[in-house]
């Protein structure tokens, strides 16, 4: 049987972890997962395309003929042990969210954040990134974990550019376009330790790389992507770049 809090891991593998909180709030666990219908998912506020993805995945949970019952466990992998690996980390943040919160009704803000998360999750899933955590108006994404890719850095940058385009097409209640700031860093990290539980569970990455990605995001202009030197070295001539010069970043010992 699938453990109760593995539903979140299952959603993460589908690139739909933005719905983990909704599932938890509605007490959807392994005992009822396979009973969900499209009408149920629509009532939960899940987008049509995501409903189709979920229904296909739910159908794969059905036990094999002759099995004793329960949900097949293969779609949900066991928790990975922490490991040292080269990782590309992306921090993506909705620009101007404080001003939005001040100008809009809380329900409207919630819908803006949900639309932003859905747009980001769809692009990240396309490039096989792993959403490690939702942080209100921010998203932490790993490329190269749990599935390793030789072109993880390229996938991260293409996903970042795709996110800027997708978020820019969203309709905000105040009529203005939404914008994002993105930071990407590549380097060694220890990743895979499970921290938290339930909807707050994540597989943490420890090391300078996640910290650097977060700091690069903080200096990014709206609708721009700032990448580390380590990421740049892996990309070659695939993109156009603008040198930002030496930067002194909070929490980073040496200028970068």
ROPA-797283 format. One record per atom (N, C-alpha, C): residue in one letter; x, y, z. Coordinates in steps of 0.02 Angstrom, whole numbers, padded with zeros to 5 digits, always signed. Atoms other than C-alpha are relative to their C-alpha. Layout:
residues N
aXYZ ...
//
This chain:
residues 256
x+00042-00061+00000 x+00000+00000+00000 x+00043+00062+00000 x-00035-00064-00001 x+00053+00179-00029 x-00011+00033+00067 x+00007-00035-00063 x+00088+00272+00131 x-00038+00065-00012 x+00043-00057+00006 x-00028+00418+00166 x+00035+00061-00029 x-00032-00062+00023 x+00097+00559+00143 x+00040-00010-00064 x-00033+00010+00064 x+00166+00480-00016 x-00040+00029-00057 x+00040-00032+00053 x+00023+00560-00113 x+00035+00063-00024 x-00036-00060+00020 x+00125+00720-00110 x+00058-00017-00046 x-00055+00022+00042 x+00275+00628-00183 x-00025-00019-00069 x+00032+00019+00063 x+00161+00557-00317 x-00016+00061-00042 x+00015-00062+00034 x+00102+00731-00361 x+00063+00034-00026 x-00063-00030+00021 x+00281+00793-00368 x+00027-00035-00062 x-00025+00037+00058 x+00329+00655-00491 x-00039+00018-00063 x+00041-00020+00056 x+00185+00713-00602 x+00011+00073-00019 x-00009-00071+00012 x+00245+00893-00593 x-00059+00042+00022 x+00062-00033-00022 x+00084+00941-00503 x-00001+00010+00076 x-00002-00006-00072 x+00143+00967-00325 x-00034+00062+00028 x+00037-00058-00024 x+00053+01134-00318 x-00068-00019+00029 x+00064+00022-00026 x-00102+01031-00278 x+00005-00040+00065 x-00009+00039-00061 x-00027+00945-00126 x-00041+00027+00058 x+00038-00030-00055 x-00106+01069-00006 x-00074-00012-00009 x+00071+00012+00013 x-00277+01051-00089 x-00018-00072+00018 x+00013+00070-00016 x-00267+00862-00075 x+00000-00011+00075 x-00004+00008-00072 x-00214+00873+00107 x-00060+00032+00035 x+00057-00034-00031 x-00351+00999+00150 x-00065-00039-00008 x+00060+00039+00013 x-00480+00881+00076 x+00007-00073+00020 x-00011+00068-00028 x-00410+00726+00165 x+00004-00053-00054 x-00009+00049+00053 x-00365+00640+00001 x+00065-00036+00011 x-00059+00040-00011 x-00245+00500+00040 x-00004-00064-00041 x-00004+00061+00040 x-00202+00327-00027 x-00065-00040-00001 x+00062+00039-00004 x-00370+00258+00028 x-00053+00023-00049 x+00053-00026+00044 x-00473+00369-00087 x+00028+00023-00067 x-00031-00027+00060 x-00349+00419-00222 x-00027-00032-00063 x+00022+00035+00061 x-00403+00286-00347 x-00074+00008-00014 x+00072-00010+00010 x-00587+00334-00323 x-00016+00068-00029 x+00013-00067+00024 x-00566+00513-00384 x-00024-00001-00073 x+00026-00007+00067 x-00665+00561-00539 x+00017+00069-00027 x-00014-00066+00029 x-00647+00707-00659 x-00043+00053+00035 x+00043-00048-00035 x-00796+00790-00571 x+00030+00019+00067 x-00032-00014-00065 x-00705+00773-00404 x+00058+00049-00010 x-00058-00042+00012 x-00547+00851-00475 x-00020+00071-00021 x+00024-00066+00019 x-00645+00993-00553 x-00024+00040+00060 x+00023-00033-00061 x-00726+01032-00385 x+00059+00025+00043 x-00060-00021-00038 x-00551+01044-00311 x+00035+00060-00033 x-00030-00058+00034 x-00511+01183-00435 x+00060-00017-00043 x-00057+00022+00040 x-00388+01081-00538 x-00013+00014-00074 x+00008-00018+00070 x-00359+01141-00716 x-00013-00061-00044 x+00020+00055+00043 x-00426+01036-00859 x+00059-00044-00022 x-00058+00039+00022 x-00256+00986-00928 x+00030-00040+00056 x-00027+00036-00057 x-00196+00939-00756 x-00047-00057+00022 x+00047+00055-00016 x-00356+00838-00727 x+00013-00060-00043 x-00014+00056+00045 x-00315+00734-00880 x+00062-00038+00020 x-00062+00032-00023 x-00139+00703-00817 x-00013-00043+00062 x+00014+00036-00062 x-00204+00652-00646 x-00042-00062-00013 x+00042+00058+00013 x-00338+00537-00715 x+00039-00057-00032 x-00042+00052+00030 x-00211+00445-00822 x+00043-00034+00053 x-00043+00028-00053 x-00096+00425-00672 x-00041-00041+00050 x+00043+00038-00047 x-00241+00369-00561 x-00017-00068-00029 x+00016+00065+00032 x-00287+00235-00687 x+00057-00048+00006 x-00059+00043-00006 x-00109+00170-00674 x+00008-00028+00071 x-00004+00024-00069 x-00135+00145-00487 x-00043-00061+00012 x+00045+00057-00009 x-00265+00010-00515 x+00040-00064+00009 x-00037+00063-00011 x-00208-00162-00448 x-00006-00046-00060 x+00001+00048+00055 x-00164-00297-00573 x-00054-00053+00013 x+00050+00052-00008 x-00296-00431-00606 x+00027-00056+00044 x-00021+00053-00044 x-00290-00562-00470 x+00038+00022+00060 x-00037-00025-00058 x-00199-00449-00348 x-00047+00002+00059 x+00040+00002-00061 x-00257-00447-00168 x-00032+00066+00015 x+00031-00065-00012 x-00308-00265-00180 x+00052+00052+00018 x-00046-00054-00018 x-00233-00098-00135 x+00024+00036-00062 x-00025-00042+00055 x-00145+00030-00241 x+00070-00024-00019 x-00066+00019+00023 x+00002-00020-00349 x+00050+00054+00020 x-00048-00048-00027 x+00158+00061-00280 x+00050+00025-00051 x-00053-00017+00047 x+00263+00075-00437 x+00002+00073-00021 x-00006-00070+00021 x+00213+00254-00486 x+00034+00045+00051 x-00030-00042-00052 x+00280+00319-00320 x+00066-00033+00022 x-00064+00031-00017 x+00467+00284-00298 x+00014+00005+00074 x-00019-00007-00069 x+00542+00252-00127 x+00040+00063+00011 x-00039-00060-00015 x+00622+00399-00039 x+00073-00011-00017 x-00071+00005+00019 x+00794+00430-00111 x+00044+00015+00060 x-00048-00017-00052 x+00942+00426+00006 x+00038+00062-00022 x-00038-00060+00016 x+01040+00586+00018 x+00063-00018-00039 x-00060+00014+00041 x+01178+00593-00112 x+00032+00064-00022 x-00038-00058+00024 x+01312+00711-00173 x-00002-00002-00076 x+00002-00001+00073 x+01285+00764-00352 x+00002+00072-00026 x+00000-00066+00032 x+01303+00907-00474 x-00073+00018-00016 x+00070-00018+00002 x+01139+01000-00466 x-00009+00071-00028 x+00018-00067+00022 x+01061+01148-00556 x-00063+00020+00038 x+00054-00022-00044 x+00947+01246-00440 x-00030+00065-00028 x+00034-00060+00023 x+00817+01374-00493 x-00045+00028+00056 x+00048-00036-00042 x+00730+01502-00382 x-00040+00046-00046 x+00045-00041+00041 x+00580+01584-00465 x-00048+00036+00046 x+00039-00041-00045 x+00488+01727-00382 x-00045+00048-00039 x+00047-00047+00032 x+00334+01828-00432 x+00018+00071+00020 x-00021-00069-00015 x+00389+02010-00446 x-00061+00042+00020 x+00053-00046-00020 x+00285+02142-00358 x-00056-00031+00038 x+00054+00034-00035 x+00186+02021-00252 x-00025+00039+00060 x+00021-00041-00057 x+00186+02139-00102 x-00050+00053-00022 x+00046-00050+00027 x+00104+02275-00206 x-00067-00031-00019 x+00062+00035+00018 x-00022+02148-00271 x-00042-00013+00062 x+00036+00015-00062 x-00068+02097-00094 x-00033+00062+00029 x+00029-00062-00026 x-00098+02278-00048 x-00057+00026-00043 x+00049-00028+00046 x-00202+02318-00202 x-00061-00044-00011 x+00053+00047+00017 x-00309+02162-00217 x-00032-00032+00061 x+00034+00040-00051 x-00435+02065-00115 x+00040-00065+00010 x-00038+00062-00012 x-00355+01912-00031 x-00020-00058-00045 x+00020+00054+00045 x-00459+01795-00139 x+00030+00009-00069 x-00031-00013+00066 x-00395+01880-00296 x+00075-00015+00002 x-00072+00015-00007 x-00216+01867-00231 x+00011-00075-00003 x-00005+00073+00000 x-00243+01682-00201 x-00005-00028-00070 x+00008+00023+00069 x-00302+01658-00380 x+00060+00018-00043 x-00060-00020+00036 x-00153+01754-00447 x+00058-00047+00015 x-00054+00046-00020 x-00032+01646-00347 x-00011-00069-00029 x+00015+00067+00027 x-00121+01487-00401 x+00015-00002-00076 x-00013-00002+00072 x-00113+01538-00585 x+00075+00002-00014 x-00073-00004+00006 x+00071+01583-00565 x+00032-00069+00011 x-00028+00066-00015 x+00110+01415-00485 x-00016-00051-00054 x+00020+00047+00053 x+00013+01319-00617 x+00042+00011-00063 x-00039-00016+00060 x+00103+01409-00758 x+00072-00025+00007 x-00069+00021-00013 x+00274+01376-00680 x+00005-00076+00000 x-00002+00074-00005 x+00234+01193-00641 x-00005-00033-00068 x+00007+00029+00066 x+00181+01159-00819 x+00064+00003-00040 x-00063-00007+00036 x+00343+01226-00891 x+00054-00044+00031 x-00050+00041-00034 x+00452+01141-00760 x-00009-00074-00017 x+00014+00070+00016 x+00367+00975-00794 x+00023-00017-00072 x-00019+00011+00070 x+00400+00994-00982 x+00075-00013-00005 x-00073+00009+00003 x+00588+01005-00948 x+00025-00047+00054 x-00016+00052-00048 x+00583+00868-00816 x+00038+00026+00060 x-00026-00025-00063 x+00628+00979-00670 x-00040-00028+00057 x+00032+00026-00061 x+00582+00935-00492 x-00016+00059+00046 x+00019-00054-00045 x+00483+01060-00389 x+00008-00024+00072 x-00016+00021-00069 x+00557+01043-00215 x-00045+00034+00051 x+00038-00037-00050 x+00454+01176-00129 x-00037+00060-00031 x+00036-00062+00014 x+00320+01308-00152 x+00007+00045+00061 x-00011-00047-00055 x+00356+01462-00047 x-00043+00062-00012 x+00044-00056+00012 x+00203+01573-00067 x+00004+00021-00072 x-00007-00024+00069 x+00246+01675-00221 x+00067-00020-00031 x-00064+00024+00026 x+00410+01582-00248 x+00000-00075-00009 x-00006+00072+00014 x+00460+01411-00314 x+00074-00019-00002 x-00067+00028+00001 x+00617+01308-00284 x-00001-00063-00043 x+00000+00055+00048 x+00660+01188-00426 x+00070-00029-00007 x-00063+00034+00014 x+00798+01058-00452 x-00002-00028-00070 x-00010+00034+00064 x+00862+01003-00622 x+00061-00045+00008 x-00053+00050-00012 x+00967+00845-00620 x-00015-00043+00060 x+00022+00041-00056 x+00872+00769-00474 x-00076-00003-00001 x-00032+00064-00015 x+00798+00644-00447 x+00027-00035-00062 x-00027+00030+00061 x+00830+00600-00629 x+00057+00043-00026 x-00059-00037+00024 x+01003+00649-00690 x-00006+00014-00074 x-00001-00019+00070 x+01019+00742-00855 x+00066+00034-00014 x-00062-00033+00019 x+01181+00789-00941 x-00011+00073-00018 x+00015-00068+00020 x+01095+00946-01004 x-00045+00035+00051 x+00043-00029-00052 x+01016+00994-00837 x+00003+00076+00000 x-00006-00073+00000 x+01084+01172-00847 x-00039+00030-00058 x+00038-00025+00058 x+01012+01197-01021 x-00075-00006+00012 x+00071+00009-00015 x+00845+01126-00965 x-00025+00055+00047 x+00019-00051-00049 x+00842+01248-00819 x-00009+00068-00033 x+00005-00066+00032 x+00875+01400-00928 x-00059+00002-00048 x+00057+00001+00046 x+00749+01348-01060 x-00066+00003+00039 x+00060-00003-00043 x+00621+01319-00922 x-00010+00070+00026 x+00005-00068-00026 x+00660+01490-00850 x-00028+00048-00052 x+00025-00043+00054 x+00632+01577-01017 x-00072-00017-00016 x+00070+00020+00011 x+00473+01476-01040 x-00046+00027+00053 x+00040-00026-00055 x+00411+01529-00869 x-00014+00075-00009 x+00009-00072+00011 x+00439+01713-00909 x-00054+00011-00053 x+00049-00007+00053 x+00338+01693-01069 x-00070-00020+00023 x+00065+00025-00022 x+00198+01591-00988 x-00032+00046+00052 x+00027-00044-00052 x+00178+01704-00836 x-00021+00067-00030 x+00017-00063+00032 x+00177+01858-00948 x-00067-00002-00036 x+00064+00006+00035 x+00022+01790-01035 x-00060-00006+00048 x+00054+00007-00049 x-00077+01772-00873 x-00038+00067+00007 x+00041-00059-00010 x-00219+01893-00840 x-00005+00014+00075 x+00003-00020-00070 x-00202+01984-00674 x-00063+00043+00010 x+00061-00039-00012 x-00357+02063-00592 x+00009+00075-00010 x-00010-00072+00007 x-00278+02236-00597 x+00017+00020-00071 x-00010-00014+00070 x-00249+02222-00784 x+00072+00001-00023 x-00071-00001+00018 x-00058+02229-00780 x+00025-00071-00011 x-00032+00065+00010 x+00053+02087-00840 x+00039-00020+00062 x-00040+00025-00055 x+00134+01977-00710 x+00072-00010-00024 x-00071+00008+00016 x+00324+01968-00704 x+00034-00043+00052 x-00037+00044-00046 x+00450+01850-00626 x+00074+00018+00001 x-00072-00005-00006 x+00629+01855-00565 x+00026-00071+00011 x-00025+00069-00004 x+00734+01697-00586 x+00075+00000+00009 x-00071+00011-00011 x+00903+01644-00520 x+00016-00073-00009 x-00020+00070+00012 x+00995+01486-00574 x+00074-00008+00016 x-00070+00016-00016 x+01154+01409-00505 x+00012-00075-00008 x-00019+00070+00009 x+01246+01247-00541 x+00062-00015+00041 x-00058+00020-00040 x+01365+01156-00426 x-00016-00061+00042 x+00009+00058-00043 x+01388+01017-00300 x-00048+00015+00057 x+00046-00006-00056 x+01252+00989-00171 x-00014-00070+00026 x+00024+00062-00029 x+01196+00853-00053 x-00076+00004-00001 x+00072-00005+00011 x+01017+00818-00103 x-00034-00067+00013 x+00039+00061-00011 x+00883+00693-00054 x-00024-00010+00070 x+00025+00007-00068 x+00862+00713+00134 x-00072+00024+00004 x+00070-00019-00008 x+00677+00715+00176 x-00007+00042+00063 x+00015-00041-00058 x+00626+00858+00289 x-00073+00020-00002 x+00071-00016-00004 x+00453+00906+00349 x-00043-00062-00008 x+00046+00056+00008 x+00299+00798+00331 x-00063+00024-00035 x+00062-00018+00033 x+00134+00793+00236 x+00012+00047-00057 x-00005-00047+00055 x+00107+00939+00118 x+00062+00044+00003 x-00060-00042-00009 x+00261+01027+00190 x+00064-00040-00012 x-00059+00042+00010 x+00377+00882+00149 x+00039+00021-00062 x-00041-00014+00058 x+00524+00913+00033 x+00065-00040+00005 x-00066+00030+00002 x+00687+00834-00022 x+00050+00057-00006 x-00041-00060-00005 x+00813+00964+00031 x+00067-00009-00035 x-00067-00003+00028 x+00973+01014-00057 x+00042+00045+00045 x-00043-00036-00046 x+01116+01070+00054 x+00066+00016-00034 x-00063-00022+00030 x+01268+01169-00001 x-00006+00072-00023 x+00000-00069+00022 x+01316+01335-00077 x-00044+00011-00061 x+00037-00009+00063 x+01224+01304-00241 x-00071+00027+00010 x+00067-00028-00011 x+01044+01329-00176 x+00002+00071+00026 x-00006-00067-00028 x+01099+01482-00077 x+00019+00050-00055 x-00021-00044+00054 x+01185+01556-00230 x-00058+00014-00048 x+00058-00010+00045 x+01030+01528-00339 x-00049+00049+00030 x+00046-00046-00033 x+00923+01618-00210 x+00025+00071-00002 x-00028-00067+00001 x+01042+01766-00203 x+00000+00029-00071 x+00003-00024+00069 x+01050+01777-00393 x-00071+00022-00018 x+00070-00019+00012 x+00861+01781-00399 x-00015+00069+00029 x+00014-00063-00034 x+00863+01928-00278 x+00027+00061-00038 x-00027-00056+00038 x+00967+02035-00398 x-00026+00002-00071 x+00027+00002+00068 x+00871+01987-00555 x-00052+00055-00009 x+00052-00048+00018 x+00768+02122-00640 x-00063-00039-00019 x+00061+00034+00021 x+00585+02081-00676 x+00006-00028-00071 x-00002+00035+00064 x+00569+01957-00819 x+00071-00010-00026 x-00068+00017+00021 x+00753+01914-00821 x+00025-00061+00039 x-00031+00059-00030 x+00859+01762-00780 x+00073+00015+00013 x-00071-00010-00018 x+01024+01780-00687 x+00028-00069+00016 x-00030+00066-00008 x+01138+01627-00697 x+00070+00007+00029 x-00067+00001-00030 x+01296+01581-00604 x+00052-00014-00053 x-00056+00015+00046 x+01467+01565-00685 x+00003-00075-00015 x-00001+00072+00010 x+01456+01377-00659 x-00052-00023-00050 x+00052+00016+00049 x+01294+01369-00757 x+00022+00023-00070 x-00022-00029+00064 x+01365+01481-00893 x+00051-00044-00035 x-00052+00042+00029 x+01514+01366-00919 x-00028-00061-00034 x+00030+00061+00028 x+01399+01220-00957 x-00042+00014-00062 x+00048-00016+00052 x+01291+01313-01082 x+00032+00015-00068 x-00033-00015+00063 x+01419+01364-01212 x-00035+00058-00036 x+00029-00054+00040 x+01348+01470-01354 x-00073-00008-00016 x+00070+00014+00016 x+01168+01412-01343 x-00047+00059+00012 x+00042-00057-00016 x+01101+01578-01276 x+00039+00065-00008 x-00032-00066-00002 x+01137+01764-01280 x+00006+00020+00073 x-00014-00016-00070 x+01215+01827-01118 x+00020+00073+00007 x-00023-00067-00018 x+01247+01993-01033 x+00040-00006+00065 x-00043+00004-00060 x+01393+02002-00910 x-00022+00053+00051 x+00021-00046-00053 x+01337+02080-00746 x+00058+00024+00043 x-00057-00020-00040 x+01512+02097-00676 x+00001-00033+00068 x-00007+00030-00066 x+01571+02052-00503 x-00055+00023+00046 x+00056-00014-00045 x+01432+02041-00375 x+00018-00022+00071 x-00006+00019-00070 x+01440+02043-00185 x-00069-00018+00025 x+00065+00026-00019 x+01296+01937-00123 x-00003-00019+00074 x+00010+00015-00071 x+01229+01919+00052 x+00005-00076+00011 x-00006+00071-00017 x+01279+01753+00130 x+00051-00037-00040 x-00052+00031+00041 x+01412+01717-00002 x+00067+00031+00018 x-00063-00026-00028 x+01589+01733+00065 x+00040+00042-00050 x-00041-00034+00051 x+01676+01785-00097 x-00044+00032-00053 x+00037-00029+00056 x+01618+01900-00236 x-00007-00051-00057 x+00012+00047+00056 x+01545+01806-00385 x-00009+00038-00064 
//
